[in-house]
Amino acid sequence: MRELLGKLSTTEGDGMELSRYWAMPDKNTFSIKPIAEFVDKYCQNRPITIDPFARDFALPTYTNDLNPGTLAEYHLKAVDFLKMLNDKNIKADLVFFDPPYSSRQVKECYENIGIKMEYEDTLNGHWGLEKDLISNLVDVGGVVLSFGWNTIGMGIKRGFEIVEIMLVCHGGAHNDTICLAEKKIREQREFEF
């Protein structure tokens, strides 16, 4: 079931869009109907796409997941996958950023494939290096779709502005899934790795 619970356009014309839907939760984020529709909308006319946490999501051009039991093309830590793409000078029109949302989820992902979680993996904001790498991969006009429990996203310091926020309420004791679309509006300095 998909139900629009509310919609708000913050400004007329090209302003940021905010909407809220209800849908059942699913560990595969992109199989949730309003989220799948959100993804489909931004995939239009974006031929080079990247997903560093793809699991079995086969739509992107370049897919990665740490778990070798998934359908992803590569099975590296996200940071190593993104460094590899940067070294190859890949430029993306769209990047999906759907990492584990909490330290507990990171721990579960690692334990499921026999990897010991390191201290750095538990730190708040530990996705900063991955976001810097993604920023280098995206040209001006490109889009990053972030999913999680907050709207931190790529941020203005990396040259991005928010285009759309979609909240997906799952009811009960479940956290909402927050979907964030950001467009790169200016080139920032290249980050050194």
Backbone as numpy.savetxt, mean C-alpha at the origin, in Angstrom:
# Nx Ny Nz CAx CAy CAz Cx Cy Cz
-21.50 -8.13 1.04 -22.33 -6.95 1.04 -21.45 -5.71 1.04
-21.84 -4.74 0.28 -21.12 -3.47 0.22 -22.14 -2.36 0.41
-21.91 -1.52 1.38 -22.86 -0.45 1.64 -22.11 0.85 1.83
-22.46 1.86 1.05 -21.88 3.18 1.22 -22.50 3.81 2.46
-21.64 4.13 3.43 -22.13 4.71 4.68 -22.05 6.23 4.68
-21.26 6.80 3.77 -21.15 8.24 3.70 -20.09 8.65 2.71
-20.24 9.84 2.17 -19.28 10.34 1.20 -19.16 11.85 1.37
-17.94 12.35 1.26 -17.68 13.76 1.45 -16.61 14.19 0.46
-16.85 15.23 -0.26 -15.81 15.83 -1.09 -15.36 17.08 -0.35
-14.06 17.17 -0.04 -13.59 18.26 0.81 -13.60 19.60 0.11
-13.44 19.61 -1.19 -13.51 20.85 -1.95 -14.18 20.57 -3.28
-14.60 21.60 -3.96 -15.18 21.41 -5.28 -14.06 21.12 -6.27
-14.39 20.37 -7.31 -13.42 20.10 -8.37 -12.45 19.01 -8.00
-11.17 19.35 -7.93 -10.12 18.36 -7.73 -9.82 18.07 -6.27
-10.70 18.37 -5.36 -10.44 18.16 -3.94 -10.35 16.71 -3.56
-9.86 16.47 -2.35 -9.75 15.12 -1.82 -11.13 14.53 -1.58
-11.28 13.27 -1.87 -12.55 12.58 -1.67 -12.44 11.70 -0.42
-13.49 11.68 0.37 -13.55 10.85 1.57 -14.84 10.06 1.53
-14.74 8.74 1.70 -15.94 7.90 1.71 -15.79 6.82 2.77
-16.92 6.23 3.16 -16.92 5.18 4.17 -17.90 4.09 3.74
-17.39 2.85 3.73 -18.20 1.70 3.34 -18.20 0.67 4.46
-19.10 -0.27 4.36 -19.12 -1.42 5.25 -18.89 -2.67 4.40
-18.04 -3.58 4.89 -17.81 -4.86 4.23 -17.21 -5.83 5.23
-17.44 -7.11 5.02 -16.85 -8.13 5.88 -15.33 -8.08 5.76
-14.60 -8.36 6.86 -13.14 -8.36 6.80 -12.64 -9.61 6.06
-11.42 -9.53 5.56 -10.77 -10.66 4.90 -9.27 -10.44 4.99
-8.50 -11.50 5.27 -7.05 -11.33 5.36 -6.44 -10.93 4.03
-7.12 -11.19 2.94 -6.68 -10.75 1.61 -7.37 -9.43 1.30
-6.70 -8.35 1.63 -7.25 -7.00 1.55 -7.98 -6.73 0.24
-7.36 -7.12 -0.87 -7.90 -6.74 -2.18 -9.08 -7.59 -2.63
-9.48 -8.57 -1.82 -10.68 -9.34 -2.14 -11.93 -8.73 -1.49
-11.75 -7.72 -0.64 -12.88 -7.03 -0.02 -13.48 -6.09 -1.08
-14.75 -6.25 -1.37 -15.35 -5.60 -2.54 -15.09 -4.10 -2.68
-15.35 -3.26 -1.67 -15.08 -1.83 -1.89 -13.60 -1.54 -2.10
-12.74 -2.34 -1.48 -11.29 -2.14 -1.67 -10.89 -2.59 -3.07
-11.46 -3.70 -3.55 -11.18 -4.14 -4.92 -11.60 -3.08 -5.93
-12.74 -2.44 -5.69 -13.21 -1.38 -6.59 -12.31 -0.15 -6.52
-11.83 0.19 -5.32 -10.89 1.28 -5.12 -9.61 1.02 -5.93
-9.08 -0.19 -5.82 -7.87 -0.58 -6.54 -8.11 -0.51 -8.05
-9.22 -1.08 -8.51 -9.53 -1.08 -9.95 -9.57 0.34 -10.52
-10.15 1.26 -9.75 -10.27 2.64 -10.21 -8.89 3.25 -10.48
-7.92 2.97 -9.62 -6.60 3.58 -9.77 -5.68 2.80 -10.71
-6.04 1.58 -11.05 -5.22 0.78 -11.96 -5.42 1.18 -13.43
-6.47 1.92 -13.72 -6.75 2.32 -15.10 -5.58 3.13 -15.67
-5.11 2.72 -16.86 -4.04 3.43 -17.60 -2.76 3.56 -16.78
-2.45 2.59 -15.99 -1.20 2.57 -15.21 -0.49 1.24 -15.50
0.31 1.20 -16.58 0.88 -0.08 -17.03 1.96 -0.68 -16.14
2.74 0.12 -15.42 3.80 -0.43 -14.58 3.39 -0.28 -13.12
3.12 -1.42 -12.48 2.64 -1.44 -11.11 3.52 -2.36 -10.26
3.62 -2.03 -8.98 4.50 -2.75 -8.06 3.75 -3.05 -6.77
3.96 -4.26 -6.23 3.40 -4.61 -4.93 4.46 -5.37 -4.12
5.07 -4.72 -3.12 6.11 -5.39 -2.32 5.58 -6.37 -1.28
4.26 -6.40 -1.07 3.63 -7.31 -0.10 2.46 -8.05 -0.76
2.65 -8.62 -1.92 1.57 -9.05 -2.81 0.78 -10.27 -2.35
1.36 -11.15 -1.56 0.73 -12.45 -1.27 0.36 -13.11 -2.60
-0.91 -13.36 -2.86 -1.34 -14.01 -4.10 -1.98 -13.03 -5.08
-1.82 -11.74 -4.83 -2.39 -10.70 -5.70 -1.55 -10.62 -6.97
-2.12 -11.04 -8.08 -1.35 -11.20 -9.33 -1.48 -10.01 -10.28
-2.25 -9.01 -9.97 -2.48 -7.89 -10.88 -1.23 -7.06 -11.18
-0.39 -6.73 -10.18 0.76 -5.85 -10.46 1.79 -6.47 -11.42
2.54 -5.58 -12.06 3.61 -5.99 -12.97 4.73 -6.69 -12.21
5.12 -6.12 -11.07 6.18 -6.67 -10.23 5.58 -7.02 -8.87
5.66 -8.30 -8.50 5.08 -8.74 -7.23 6.15 -9.38 -6.35
5.98 -9.17 -5.05 6.91 -9.72 -4.07 6.13 -10.08 -2.81
6.55 -11.14 -2.17 6.05 -11.47 -0.84 7.11 -12.32 -0.16
7.37 -12.04 1.08 8.39 -12.76 1.83 8.11 -14.26 1.86
6.85 -14.62 1.86 6.44 -16.03 1.96 6.61 -16.73 0.61
7.50 -17.73 0.53 7.70 -18.44 -0.74 6.49 -19.29 -1.15
5.53 -19.46 -0.27 4.33 -20.22 -0.59 3.26 -19.41 -1.31
3.56 -18.15 -1.61 2.59 -17.30 -2.31 2.89 -17.30 -3.81
2.00 -16.69 -4.59 2.15 -16.62 -6.04 3.07 -15.48 -6.50
3.58 -14.68 -5.58 4.42 -13.54 -5.95 5.64 -14.01 -6.75
6.10 -13.14 -7.65 7.26 -13.44 -8.49 8.55 -13.52 -7.67
8.70 -12.61 -6.70 9.89 -12.57 -5.85 9.50 -12.88 -4.41
10.49 -13.38 -3.63 10.25 -13.72 -2.23 11.38 -13.15 -1.38
11.43 -11.83 -1.34 12.47 -11.10 -0.62 11.82 -10.26 0.47
12.64 -9.77 1.40 12.14 -8.73 2.30 11.75 -7.56 1.41
10.72 -6.84 1.78 10.22 -5.74 0.95 11.32 -4.74 0.62
12.16 -4.41 1.60 13.21 -3.42 1.37 14.19 -3.92 0.31
14.52 -5.20 0.34 15.45 -5.76 -0.66 14.82 -5.79 -2.05
13.55 -6.11 -2.12 12.81 -6.10 -3.39 12.79 -4.69 -3.99
12.48 -3.70 -3.16 12.41 -2.32 -3.64 13.79 -1.79 -4.03
14.84 -2.17 -3.28 16.20 -1.79 -3.67 16.55 -2.39 -5.03
16.17 -3.64 -5.25 16.44 -4.30 -6.52 15.79 -3.53 -7.68
14.53 -3.14 -7.51 13.82 -2.39 -8.56 14.47 -1.03 -8.78
14.91 -0.36 -7.70 15.62 0.91 -7.83 16.93 0.73 -8.59
17.66 -0.33 -8.28 18.92 -0.61 -8.97 18.71 -0.85 -10.46
17.54 -1.38 -10.82 17.21 -1.63 -12.22 16.58 -0.40 -12.89
16.47 0.70 -12.15 15.86 1.94 -12.65 14.43 1.76 -13.14
13.68 0.90 -12.48 12.26 0.72 -12.79 11.51 1.97 -12.35
10.57 2.41 -13.16 9.71 3.53 -12.79 8.26 3.03 -12.82
7.55 3.29 -11.75 6.18 2.78 -11.60 5.15 3.87 -11.77
4.02 3.50 -12.34 2.87 4.38 -12.44 1.99 4.25 -11.20
2.08 3.08 -10.53 1.24 2.80 -9.37 1.98 1.81 -8.47
1.98 2.09 -7.17 2.56 1.17 -6.18 1.50 0.88 -5.13
1.36 -0.39 -4.80 0.48 -0.84 -3.71 1.34 -0.96 -2.47
0.87 -0.40 -1.35 1.60 -0.49 -0.09 0.66 -1.05 0.96
0.68 -2.37 1.11 -0.22 -3.07 2.03 0.59 -4.00 2.93
1.44 -3.41 3.79 2.26 -4.23 4.69 1.43 -4.75 5.86
2.00 -5.65 6.66 1.31 -5.99 7.91 1.05 -4.71 8.70
-0.14 -4.62 9.31 -0.57 -3.37 9.94 -0.04 -3.18 11.36
0.45 -4.23 11.99 0.90 -4.13 13.38 2.11 -5.03 13.60
2.79 -4.82 14.71 3.93 -5.68 15.07 3.47 -7.13 15.22
2.27 -7.33 15.76 1.75 -8.69 15.89 1.61 -9.36 14.52
1.11 -8.61 13.53 0.96 -9.17 12.19 2.31 -9.46 11.56
3.30 -8.58 11.78 4.65 -8.83 11.27 5.17 -10.13 11.86
5.01 -10.27 13.19 5.48 -11.48 13.89 4.82 -12.73 13.32
3.52 -12.69 13.09 2.81 -13.84 12.53 3.32 -14.18 11.13
3.53 -13.15 10.30 4.04 -13.38 8.94 5.40 -14.06 8.97
6.29 -13.56 9.83 7.63 -14.13 9.94 7.59 -15.55 10.49
6.83 -15.75 11.57 6.77 -17.08 12.19 6.19 -18.12 11.24
5.23 -17.72 10.42 4.61 -18.66 9.48 5.59 -19.22 8.46
6.71 -18.53 8.26 7.70 -19.04 7.30 9.06 -19.30 7.96
9.07 -19.34 9.29 10.26 -19.73 10.02 11.35 -18.68 10.12
10.99 -17.39 10.05 11.97 -16.30 10.19 11.79 -15.66 11.56
12.91 -15.39 12.23 12.85 -14.73 13.52 12.67 -13.23 13.31
11.71 -12.65 13.98 11.47 -11.22 13.89 12.57 -10.48 14.66
13.15 -9.46 14.03 14.20 -8.65 14.64 13.59 -7.44 15.33
14.35 -6.84 16.23 13.90 -5.66 16.97 13.43 -4.55 16.03
14.19 -4.31 14.93 13.84 -3.24 13.98 12.45 -3.43 13.38
12.03 -4.69 13.28 10.73 -5.00 12.71 9.57 -4.60 13.62
9.86 -4.30 14.88 8.81 -3.96 15.84 8.65 -2.46 16.03
9.54 -1.67 15.47 9.52 -0.23 15.70 8.41 0.45 14.92
7.76 1.43 15.57 6.77 2.25 14.86 7.49 2.99 13.75
6.86 3.06 12.60 7.46 3.79 11.49 8.59 3.06 10.82
8.71 1.77 11.08 9.83 1.05 10.48 9.68 0.87 8.97
8.62 1.35 8.38 8.45 1.27 6.93 9.04 2.50 6.22
9.72 3.37 6.94 10.26 4.59 6.35 11.20 4.35 5.18
12.12 3.40 5.31 13.04 3.10 4.22 12.29 2.57 3.01
11.30 1.72 3.24 10.50 1.20 2.12 9.78 2.35 1.41
9.26 3.31 2.17 8.57 4.45 1.56 9.54 5.33 0.78
10.75 5.52 1.28 11.75 6.28 0.54 12.07 5.59 -0.79
12.22 4.28 -0.76 12.49 3.51 -1.98 11.32 3.62 -2.96
10.11 3.54 -2.44 8.92 3.67 -3.29 8.89 5.06 -3.92
9.21 6.08 -3.15 9.22 7.44 -3.68 10.15 7.56 -4.88
11.31 6.90 -4.81 12.24 6.92 -5.94 11.68 6.19 -7.15
10.84 5.20 -6.92 10.29 4.40 -8.02 9.15 5.09 -8.75
8.51 6.07 -8.10 7.31 6.70 -8.66 7.67 8.06 -9.26
7.31 8.25 -10.52 7.49 9.54 -11.18 6.35 10.49 -10.81
6.55 11.77 -11.05 5.49 12.75 -10.84 4.26 12.32 -11.65
3.10 12.35 -11.01 1.86 11.89 -11.62 1.51 10.46 -11.24
2.48 9.72 -10.71 2.23 8.35 -10.26 1.46 8.33 -8.96
0.91 7.17 -8.63 0.04 7.03 -7.47 0.54 5.91 -6.57
0.43 6.12 -5.27 0.68 5.07 -4.27 -0.63 4.85 -3.52
-1.05 3.59 -3.46 -2.22 3.20 -2.69 -1.73 2.53 -1.41
-2.03 3.13 -0.26 -1.61 2.59 1.03 -2.83 2.08 1.78
-2.64 0.98 2.49 -3.72 0.33 3.24 -3.23 0.06 4.66
-4.08 0.30 5.64 -3.69 0.07 7.02 -4.69 0.64 8.00
-4.18 1.01 9.17 -5.02 1.54 10.23 -4.74 3.01 10.48
-4.06 3.69 9.54 -3.79 5.11 9.69 -3.67 5.75 8.31
-3.55 7.06 8.29 -3.43 7.79 7.02 -2.05 8.44 6.87
-1.04 7.82 7.43 0.30 8.39 7.32 0.74 8.41 5.85
0.61 7.30 5.16 0.93 7.23 3.74 2.35 7.66 3.41
2.53 8.17 2.20 3.85 8.60 1.71 4.21 9.98 2.24
3.25 10.88 2.28 3.45 12.18 2.89 4.01 13.25 1.97
3.78 14.47 2.36 4.18 15.64 1.60 5.70 15.76 1.51
6.44 15.28 2.52 7.90 15.39 2.47 8.49 14.56 1.34
7.76 13.56 0.89 8.22 12.76 -0.25 7.59 13.25 -1.57
6.83 14.36 -1.49 6.27 14.96 -2.70 4.89 14.45 -3.09
4.15 13.87 -2.14 2.83 13.31 -2.43 1.72 14.14 -1.78
0.54 14.13 -2.42 -0.64 14.73 -1.82 -1.76 13.70 -1.84
-2.62 13.79 -0.84 -3.74 12.85 -0.72 -4.81 13.21 -1.75
-5.24 12.18 -2.49 -6.30 12.33 -3.47 -7.62 11.79 -2.91
-7.52 10.66 -2.20 -8.73 10.01 -1.70 -8.42 9.21 -0.45
-9.38 9.24 0.48 -9.35 8.38 1.66 -10.66 7.61 1.66
-10.56 6.29 1.76 -11.75 5.47 1.87 -11.62 4.63 3.14
-12.63 4.72 3.99 -12.70 3.91 5.21 -13.60 2.73 4.93
-13.14 1.55 5.34 -13.98 0.36 5.21 -14.21 -0.19 6.61
-15.43 0.01 7.09 -15.85 -0.47 8.41 -16.14 -1.96 8.31
-15.61 -2.73 9.26 -15.84 -4.17 9.27 -16.74 -4.61 10.42
-17.20 -3.66 11.22 -18.13 -3.95 12.30 -17.48 -4.61 13.50
-18.26 -4.73 14.55 -17.81 -5.40 15.77 -16.51 -4.85 16.31
-15.63 -5.75 16.70 -14.35 -5.37 17.30 -13.25 -5.19 16.25
-13.58 -5.26 14.97 -12.59 -5.12 13.91 -12.23 -3.66 13.67
-10.95 -3.39 13.48 -10.53 -2.06 13.05 -11.00 -1.82 11.63
-11.28 -0.57 11.30 -11.55 -0.21 9.90 -10.27 -0.41 9.09
-10.43 -0.71 7.82 -9.30 -0.66 6.90 -9.33 0.72 6.27
-8.21 1.43 6.36 -8.11 2.77 5.78 -7.33 2.66 4.48
-7.97 3.11 3.40 -7.38 3.07 2.07 -7.04 4.50 1.67
-5.81 4.71 1.27 -5.30 6.05 0.99 -4.71 6.07 -0.42
-5.18 6.98 -1.26 -4.59 7.19 -2.59 -3.85 8.51 -2.56
-2.56 8.46 -2.90 -1.74 9.66 -2.95 -1.08 9.77 -4.32
-1.05 10.98 -4.83 -0.44 11.26 -6.13 0.86 12.02 -5.91
1.89 11.62 -6.66 3.16 12.35 -6.56 3.03 13.63 -7.36
3.18 14.76 -6.66 2.97 16.06 -7.31 4.26 16.80 -7.61
5.34 16.38 -6.97 6.63 17.02 -7.27 7.75 16.03 -6.95
8.83 16.22 -7.65 10.00 15.38 -7.43 10.72 15.86 -6.19
11.07 14.95 -5.33 11.88 15.25 -4.17 13.29 14.76 -4.47
14.20 15.12 -3.64 15.57 14.61 -3.83 15.51 13.09 -3.82
16.42 12.49 -4.59 16.48 11.03 -4.53 17.08 10.64 -3.20
16.51 9.63 -2.57 17.01 9.14 -1.30 18.18 8.20 -1.57
19.21 8.27 -0.77 20.38 7.40 -0.89 20.18 6.18 0.00
20.56 5.02 -0.53 20.38 3.77 0.23 21.68 3.02 0.36
